[in-house]
Protein backbone atom coordinates (compact mmCIF):
# COMPACT_ATOMS: atom_id res chain seq x y z
CA UNK A 1 0.00 0.00 0.00
CA UNK A 2 1.43 3.35 -0.98
CA UNK A 3 0.96 6.37 1.25
CA UNK A 4 2.61 9.73 0.78
CA UNK A 5 4.96 8.38 -1.88
CA UNK A 6 6.28 5.64 0.39
CA UNK A 7 5.43 2.00 0.72
CA UNK A 8 3.67 1.60 4.06
CA UNK A 9 3.01 -1.18 6.50
CA UNK A 10 -0.47 -2.62 5.82
CA UNK A 11 -1.01 -3.24 9.54
CA UNK A 12 -0.10 0.36 10.33
CA UNK A 13 -2.58 1.53 7.72
CA UNK A 14 -5.33 -0.63 9.25
CA UNK A 15 -4.44 0.68 12.70
CA UNK A 16 -4.65 4.24 11.40
CA UNK A 17 -8.08 3.52 9.88
CA UNK A 18 -9.25 2.12 13.22
CA UNK A 19 -7.94 5.16 15.11
CA UNK A 20 -9.53 7.54 12.61
CA UNK A 21 -12.88 5.77 12.96
CA UNK A 22 -12.74 5.88 16.76
CA UNK A 23 -11.82 9.55 16.69
CA UNK A 24 -14.74 10.30 14.35
CA UNK A 25 -17.27 8.45 16.52
CA UNK A 26 -16.05 9.97 19.77
CA UNK A 27 -16.00 13.46 18.25
CA UNK A 28 -19.53 13.12 16.95
CA UNK A 29 -20.81 11.52 20.16
CA UNK A 30 -18.91 13.14 23.05
CA UNK A 31 -21.16 11.51 25.67
CA UNK A 32 -19.53 8.18 24.75
CA UNK A 33 -16.04 9.57 25.34
CA UNK A 34 -17.16 10.92 28.70
CA UNK A 35 -18.56 7.50 29.66
CA UNK A 36 -15.27 5.83 28.71
CA UNK A 37 -13.25 8.35 30.71
CA UNK A 38 -15.53 7.92 33.72
CA UNK A 39 -15.19 4.12 33.50
CA UNK A 40 -11.39 4.44 33.40
CA UNK A 41 -11.45 6.66 36.49
CA UNK A 42 -13.81 4.25 38.25
CA UNK A 43 -11.52 1.29 37.48
CA UNK A 44 -8.53 3.26 38.85
CA UNK A 45 -10.49 4.11 42.00
CA UNK A 46 -11.24 0.40 42.40
CA UNK A 47 -7.49 -0.25 42.43
CA UNK A 48 -7.08 -1.75 38.95
CA UNK A 49 -3.32 -1.39 38.22
CA UNK A 50 -3.80 -1.14 34.44
CA UNK A 51 -6.27 1.74 34.86
CA UNK A 52 -4.01 3.59 37.30
CA UNK A 53 -1.07 3.18 34.90
CA UNK A 54 -3.16 4.38 31.96
CA UNK A 55 -4.26 7.49 33.83
CA UNK A 56 -0.70 8.33 34.87
CA UNK A 57 0.61 7.70 31.35
CA UNK A 58 -2.04 10.01 29.89
CA UNK A 59 -1.67 12.76 32.50
CA UNK A 60 2.07 12.70 33.20
CA UNK A 61 3.45 11.02 30.09
CA UNK A 62 5.07 7.61 29.95
CA UNK A 63 8.16 7.15 32.09
CA UNK A 64 11.45 7.37 30.19
CA UNK A 65 13.31 4.10 29.89
CA UNK A 66 17.04 3.80 29.63
CA UNK A 67 19.52 0.99 29.51
CA UNK A 68 23.12 1.06 30.61
CA UNK A 69 25.82 -1.56 30.52
CA UNK A 70 27.87 -1.75 33.70
CA UNK A 71 30.56 -3.94 35.17
CA UNK A 72 30.00 -5.78 38.46
CA UNK A 73 31.44 -2.80 40.36
CA UNK A 74 29.09 -0.29 38.68
CA UNK A 75 31.46 1.14 36.05
CA UNK A 76 29.76 2.11 32.80
CA UNK A 77 31.03 -0.07 29.97
CA UNK A 78 29.91 2.12 27.08
CA UNK A 79 29.59 5.73 28.27
CA UNK A 80 28.36 7.02 24.89
CA UNK A 81 26.97 5.10 21.98
CA UNK A 82 26.36 6.61 18.59
CA UNK A 83 24.31 4.85 15.95
CA UNK A 84 24.72 5.96 12.35
CA UNK A 85 22.45 4.75 9.59
CA UNK A 86 23.93 4.64 6.13
CA UNK A 87 22.39 4.17 2.73
CA UNK A 88 23.98 1.07 1.19
CA UNK A 89 23.27 2.46 -2.28
CA UNK A 90 25.44 5.54 -1.78
CA UNK A 91 29.22 5.37 -2.24
CA UNK A 92 31.34 5.91 0.87
Biotite code that builds the C-alpha atoms (Angstrom):
import biotite.structure as struc

atoms = struc.array([
    struc.Atom([0.000, 0.000, 0.000], chain_id="A", res_id=1, res_name="UNK", atom_name="CA", element="C"),
    struc.Atom([1.435, 3.346, -0.975], chain_id="A", res_id=2, res_name="UNK", atom_name="CA", element="C"),
    struc.Atom([0.965, 6.366, 1.255], chain_id="A", res_id=3, res_name="UNK", atom_name="CA", element="C"),
    struc.Atom([2.605, 9.729, 0.782], chain_id="A", res_id=4, res_name="UNK", atom_name="CA", element="C"),
    struc.Atom([4.955, 8.382, -1.880], chain_id="A", res_id=5, res_name="UNK", atom_name="CA", element="C"),
    struc.Atom([6.279, 5.640, 0.395], chain_id="A", res_id=6, res_name="UNK", atom_name="CA", element="C"),
    struc.Atom([5.433, 2.003, 0.718], chain_id="A", res_id=7, res_name="UNK", atom_name="CA", element="C"),
    struc.Atom([3.674, 1.601, 4.058], chain_id="A", res_id=8, res_name="UNK", atom_name="CA", element="C"),
    struc.Atom([3.007, -1.176, 6.498], chain_id="A", res_id=9, res_name="UNK", atom_name="CA", element="C"),
    struc.Atom([-0.467, -2.623, 5.823], chain_id="A", res_id=10, res_name="UNK", atom_name="CA", element="C"),
    struc.Atom([-1.011, -3.238, 9.541], chain_id="A", res_id=11, res_name="UNK", atom_name="CA", element="C"),
    struc.Atom([-0.098, 0.361, 10.333], chain_id="A", res_id=12, res_name="UNK", atom_name="CA", element="C"),
    struc.Atom([-2.578, 1.526, 7.717], chain_id="A", res_id=13, res_name="UNK", atom_name="CA", element="C"),
    struc.Atom([-5.331, -0.626, 9.253], chain_id="A", res_id=14, res_name="UNK", atom_name="CA", element="C"),
    struc.Atom([-4.437, 0.683, 12.695], chain_id="A", res_id=15, res_name="UNK", atom_name="CA", element="C"),
    struc.Atom([-4.654, 4.244, 11.403], chain_id="A", res_id=16, res_name="UNK", atom_name="CA", element="C"),
    struc.Atom([-8.077, 3.525, 9.876], chain_id="A", res_id=17, res_name="UNK", atom_name="CA", element="C"),
    struc.Atom([-9.250, 2.118, 13.219], chain_id="A", res_id=18, res_name="UNK", atom_name="CA", element="C"),
    struc.Atom([-7.940, 5.164, 15.113], chain_id="A", res_id=19, res_name="UNK", atom_name="CA", element="C"),
    struc.Atom([-9.531, 7.541, 12.614], chain_id="A", res_id=20, res_name="UNK", atom_name="CA", element="C"),
    struc.Atom([-12.884, 5.767, 12.960], chain_id="A", res_id=21, res_name="UNK", atom_name="CA", element="C"),
    struc.Atom([-12.743, 5.877, 16.762], chain_id="A", res_id=22, res_name="UNK", atom_name="CA", element="C"),
    struc.Atom([-11.819, 9.553, 16.688], chain_id="A", res_id=23, res_name="UNK", atom_name="CA", element="C"),
    struc.Atom([-14.742, 10.299, 14.347], chain_id="A", res_id=24, res_name="UNK", atom_name="CA", element="C"),
    struc.Atom([-17.274, 8.448, 16.515], chain_id="A", res_id=25, res_name="UNK", atom_name="CA", element="C"),
    struc.Atom([-16.051, 9.968, 19.770], chain_id="A", res_id=26, res_name="UNK", atom_name="CA", element="C"),
    struc.Atom([-15.998, 13.460, 18.252], chain_id="A", res_id=27, res_name="UNK", atom_name="CA", element="C"),
    struc.Atom([-19.529, 13.118, 16.948], chain_id="A", res_id=28, res_name="UNK", atom_name="CA", element="C"),
    struc.Atom([-20.814, 11.517, 20.155], chain_id="A", res_id=29, res_name="UNK", atom_name="CA", element="C"),
    struc.Atom([-18.907, 13.143, 23.054], chain_id="A", res_id=30, res_name="UNK", atom_name="CA", element="C"),
    struc.Atom([-21.156, 11.512, 25.668], chain_id="A", res_id=31, res_name="UNK", atom_name="CA", element="C"),
    struc.Atom([-19.529, 8.181, 24.746], chain_id="A", res_id=32, res_name="UNK", atom_name="CA", element="C"),
    struc.Atom([-16.040, 9.571, 25.343], chain_id="A", res_id=33, res_name="UNK", atom_name="CA", element="C"),
    struc.Atom([-17.164, 10.916, 28.697], chain_id="A", res_id=34, res_name="UNK", atom_name="CA", element="C"),
    struc.Atom([-18.564, 7.495, 29.659], chain_id="A", res_id=35, res_name="UNK", atom_name="CA", element="C"),
    struc.Atom([-15.273, 5.830, 28.711], chain_id="A", res_id=36, res_name="UNK", atom_name="CA", element="C"),
    struc.Atom([-13.253, 8.346, 30.714], chain_id="A", res_id=37, res_name="UNK", atom_name="CA", element="C"),
    struc.Atom([-15.534, 7.916, 33.722], chain_id="A", res_id=38, res_name="UNK", atom_name="CA", element="C"),
    struc.Atom([-15.186, 4.124, 33.503], chain_id="A", res_id=39, res_name="UNK", atom_name="CA", element="C"),
    struc.Atom([-11.392, 4.441, 33.399], chain_id="A", res_id=40, res_name="UNK", atom_name="CA", element="C"),
    struc.Atom([-11.450, 6.656, 36.486], chain_id="A", res_id=41, res_name="UNK", atom_name="CA", element="C"),
    struc.Atom([-13.810, 4.245, 38.247], chain_id="A", res_id=42, res_name="UNK", atom_name="CA", element="C"),
    struc.Atom([-11.519, 1.294, 37.483], chain_id="A", res_id=43, res_name="UNK", atom_name="CA", element="C"),
    struc.Atom([-8.532, 3.257, 38.849], chain_id="A", res_id=44, res_name="UNK", atom_name="CA", element="C"),
    struc.Atom([-10.490, 4.107, 42.004], chain_id="A", res_id=45, res_name="UNK", atom_name="CA", element="C"),
    struc.Atom([-11.237, 0.400, 42.404], chain_id="A", res_id=46, res_name="UNK", atom_name="CA", element="C"),
    struc.Atom([-7.490, -0.249, 42.428], chain_id="A", res_id=47, res_name="UNK", atom_name="CA", element="C"),
    struc.Atom([-7.075, -1.745, 38.948], chain_id="A", res_id=48, res_name="UNK", atom_name="CA", element="C"),
    struc.Atom([-3.317, -1.389, 38.225], chain_id="A", res_id=49, res_name="UNK", atom_name="CA", element="C"),
    struc.Atom([-3.796, -1.142, 34.441], chain_id="A", res_id=50, res_name="UNK", atom_name="CA", element="C"),
    struc.Atom([-6.269, 1.738, 34.861], chain_id="A", res_id=51, res_name="UNK", atom_name="CA", element="C"),
    struc.Atom([-4.015, 3.589, 37.303], chain_id="A", res_id=52, res_name="UNK", atom_name="CA", element="C"),
    struc.Atom([-1.074, 3.176, 34.901], chain_id="A", res_id=53, res_name="UNK", atom_name="CA", element="C"),
    struc.Atom([-3.159, 4.378, 31.955], chain_id="A", res_id=54, res_name="UNK", atom_name="CA", element="C"),
    struc.Atom([-4.258, 7.490, 33.832], chain_id="A", res_id=55, res_name="UNK", atom_name="CA", element="C"),
    struc.Atom([-0.698, 8.326, 34.868], chain_id="A", res_id=56, res_name="UNK", atom_name="CA", element="C"),
    struc.Atom([0.607, 7.695, 31.347], chain_id="A", res_id=57, res_name="UNK", atom_name="CA", element="C"),
    struc.Atom([-2.036, 10.013, 29.893], chain_id="A", res_id=58, res_name="UNK", atom_name="CA", element="C"),
    struc.Atom([-1.670, 12.759, 32.497], chain_id="A", res_id=59, res_name="UNK", atom_name="CA", element="C"),
    struc.Atom([2.069, 12.703, 33.204], chain_id="A", res_id=60, res_name="UNK", atom_name="CA", element="C"),
    struc.Atom([3.449, 11.017, 30.090], chain_id="A", res_id=61, res_name="UNK", atom_name="CA", element="C"),
    struc.Atom([5.075, 7.613, 29.955], chain_id="A", res_id=62, res_name="UNK", atom_name="CA", element="C"),
    struc.Atom([8.163, 7.154, 32.086], chain_id="A", res_id=63, res_name="UNK", atom_name="CA", element="C"),
    struc.Atom([11.452, 7.366, 30.193], chain_id="A", res_id=64, res_name="UNK", atom_name="CA", element="C"),
    struc.Atom([13.308, 4.102, 29.890], chain_id="A", res_id=65, res_name="UNK", atom_name="CA", element="C"),
    struc.Atom([17.041, 3.800, 29.631], chain_id="A", res_id=66, res_name="UNK", atom_name="CA", element="C"),
    struc.Atom([19.520, 0.987, 29.512], chain_id="A", res_id=67, res_name="UNK", atom_name="CA", element="C"),
    struc.Atom([23.118, 1.058, 30.607], chain_id="A", res_id=68, res_name="UNK", atom_name="CA", element="C"),
    struc.Atom([25.819, -1.559, 30.519], chain_id="A", res_id=69, res_name="UNK", atom_name="CA", element="C"),
    struc.Atom([27.869, -1.753, 33.700], chain_id="A", res_id=70, res_name="UNK", atom_name="CA", element="C"),
    struc.Atom([30.563, -3.937, 35.174], chain_id="A", res_id=71, res_name="UNK", atom_name="CA", element="C"),
    struc.Atom([29.998, -5.782, 38.456], chain_id="A", res_id=72, res_name="UNK", atom_name="CA", element="C"),
    struc.Atom([31.443, -2.799, 40.360], chain_id="A", res_id=73, res_name="UNK", atom_name="CA", element="C"),
    struc.Atom([29.090, -0.294, 38.676], chain_id="A", res_id=74, res_name="UNK", atom_name="CA", element="C"),
    struc.Atom([31.464, 1.138, 36.049], chain_id="A", res_id=75, res_name="UNK", atom_name="CA", element="C"),
    struc.Atom([29.760, 2.111, 32.804], chain_id="A", res_id=76, res_name="UNK", atom_name="CA", element="C"),
    struc.Atom([31.032, -0.075, 29.969], chain_id="A", res_id=77, res_name="UNK", atom_name="CA", element="C"),
    struc.Atom([29.906, 2.121, 27.082], chain_id="A", res_id=78, res_name="UNK", atom_name="CA", element="C"),
    struc.Atom([29.593, 5.730, 28.273], chain_id="A", res_id=79, res_name="UNK", atom_name="CA", element="C"),
    struc.Atom([28.363, 7.024, 24.893], chain_id="A", res_id=80, res_name="UNK", atom_name="CA", element="C"),
    struc.Atom([26.971, 5.095, 21.984], chain_id="A", res_id=81, res_name="UNK", atom_name="CA", element="C"),
    struc.Atom([26.359, 6.608, 18.592], chain_id="A", res_id=82, res_name="UNK", atom_name="CA", element="C"),
    struc.Atom([24.315, 4.848, 15.948], chain_id="A", res_id=83, res_name="UNK", atom_name="CA", element="C"),
    struc.Atom([24.724, 5.955, 12.353], chain_id="A", res_id=84, res_name="UNK", atom_name="CA", element="C"),
    struc.Atom([22.451, 4.754, 9.593], chain_id="A", res_id=85, res_name="UNK", atom_name="CA", element="C"),
    struc.Atom([23.934, 4.645, 6.128], chain_id="A", res_id=86, res_name="UNK", atom_name="CA", element="C"),
    struc.Atom([22.391, 4.173, 2.732], chain_id="A", res_id=87, res_name="UNK", atom_name="CA", element="C"),
    struc.Atom([23.979, 1.068, 1.186], chain_id="A", res_id=88, res_name="UNK", atom_name="CA", element="C"),
    struc.Atom([23.267, 2.464, -2.284], chain_id="A", res_id=89, res_name="UNK", atom_name="CA", element="C"),
    struc.Atom([25.442, 5.544, -1.781], chain_id="A", res_id=90, res_name="UNK", atom_name="CA", element="C"),
    struc.Atom([29.221, 5.374, -2.243], chain_id="A", res_id=91, res_name="UNK", atom_name="CA", element="C"),
    struc.Atom([31.344, 5.909, 0.872], chain_id="A", res_id=92, res_name="UNK", atom_name="CA", element="C"),
])
